[in-house]
Every structure is written in structure tokens, then in C-alpha cells.
């Protein structure tokens, strides 16, 4: 069972497009491929209509270039025109968002993603592992179908991996 917080939203796609500086043609390819081949991993309001999905991603990309005042006005206009808001009122899931971005990189940019364990911890503001942190990271990784490996394709456990060890994420 996939929970909705581990499904791709227009915000996830706009972040991926922005951070990878995709061209417009590559952006269209990624959105089309995700919609056609990974539709079950898109949140339900956008799963049935590609144009609505594409418009929502583009609206967020446009809003990211606006000032605060322009952004508020644009959000109001987009809500009236499109019938949905790009703003969220729920608490953000940083672990899900982080690993969704990694999964998108694995699907559309790279075959693997390497990161040292200490850098992974520092990305979440930690210096040491805690049970709660490991639980949240493992839950996100498992639900998104990402597998952590050590060098040599050896599966690894985040709880026992050394801080200076490199973790290689791949799609299961």
C-alpha cells in the first residue's frame, strides 16, 4: 500500500525540474513519462488529466520566480482559474520530499545516487542517528521503492552503516 504522502505532487516535480535545470523539452518528456509509466505514483487529483498535471507543475515553476506580493496575487488567480491551490496546509514531510527527489533523480537523471552517511544525517539536521530518524528514513525509502547499497552492490542497513561509509541508492 502506498500512502499519499509518498506519491508525487506537482511541487515534487517542480522542485526536480528546478534543481536539475531541465530544458523545457526535457521537462515535457519527464512529465509525460511519469504520467504514462508511473501514473499510480501521482497524487489522485492529477492522475486522470495530464494537462491539469502539467499546468500545476508549470504554475509552481512560474510562482517560484515571483516576489512575495506577486506570489500572493498569482496564487489567488490560479486558484480561481484552475480550481485548486498549490499551497498546502498540512505539515511537510521532509523525509518523503527528500527521498522523492532522489527517486526522481534515479528515474530521470542518474542510475544511482551516492551520499555519505554523515552527509545524509546532516541534510536532516542531525549529527547522530536516532531511532526516530532511522524509522522515518527507512519508511520513506521502503515506500518509494529505493534500496540503499554499499559499494559492490552489497545491501546495507542505515542503522549499522558507518558515518564515513558511502551509501548508493538505486531503484528496487
Order of alpha helices (4+ residues) and beta strands (2+ residues): alpha-alpha-alpha-alpha-alpha-alpha-beta-alpha-alpha-beta-beta-beta
